[in-house]
Amino acid sequence: MLGNCFRNVRTTAPLVHNITNYVTVNDVANILLACGGSPIMSDEPEDVEDITSICGGLNINIGTLNQRSIEGMFRAGRKANELNHVLLLDPVGAGASALRTNTAVKLMDELRFDVIRGNISEIKTLALGSGTTKGVDADVADAVTEENLDSAVAFVKDFAKKAGCIIAVTGAIDLVSDGEGCYVIRNGRAEMGKITGTGCQLSGMMTAFLAANPNDKLEAAAAAVCAMGLAGELAWERMQEGDGNSTYRNRLIDAICHMDGDVFDHGAKYEKR
């Protein structure tokens, strides 16, 4: 089932509007092209409604906020809701500053999201109204582990019900829930956390997966998480002596580019609870 979600992205080539941060915008565009989607970027308030109108999904990432981009997020988000297009929120660094936290909370209050995707500290901040992050990284004290997995699954399910959308928590163990079921995913490499933007790339790619699978959004979100983690594993296997972070980033994008449904089916590691 999850493999079919990946295949559908290749077949439909969804166009995704990204209001994302300028640290990772190029990598987000490239990962979307690699998975079979098509990216377009715009955060200018006078431009975003037209751009969102021609796309199948909108990815909102708050990683480098400014007042112009915040206005663009709300205008584009309202247009996406009006057209019933897929809408995803990546609350980068929520908990690190009042502006980030308050913007993410206001976006949740005023827009109808299909998915909120973040690390565990960002998600806890939104669920509890306060929290701590190490910059834009998860606080180690919040990490999902085998020891606290049951309680983490219960937390994510509960927040998904309250938020009325899919919640995707990514880390060493990934959790994706719609409030009823929860996919527990164990793909990935720790080294992925040493590259700037793997989470941002995933949010862009996940939006494409959702747009390509409108009737199976939970499975689409889980499939995107599996694909990204599997790409991290395949990319690491191809590293050579002397390779470093930059090469790993490129190999990860290449791994998505060369991935197909059969590779996905063979390598995806998930269970549903």
Secondary structure, 3 states (H helix, E strand, C coil): CHHHHHHHHHHHCCEEEEECCCCCHHHHHHHHHHHCCEEEECCCHHHHHHHHHCCCEEEEECCCCCHHHHHHHHHHHHHHHHCCCEEEEECCCECCEHHHHHHHHHHHHHCCCCEEEECHHHHHHHHHCCCCCECCECCHHHCCCCCCHHHHHHHHHHHHHHHCCEEEECCCCEEEECCCCEEEECCCCHHHHHCCCHHHHHHHHHHHHHHHCCCCHHHHHHHHHHHHHHHHHHHHHCCCCCCCHHHHHHHHHHHHHHCCHHHHHHHCCEEEC
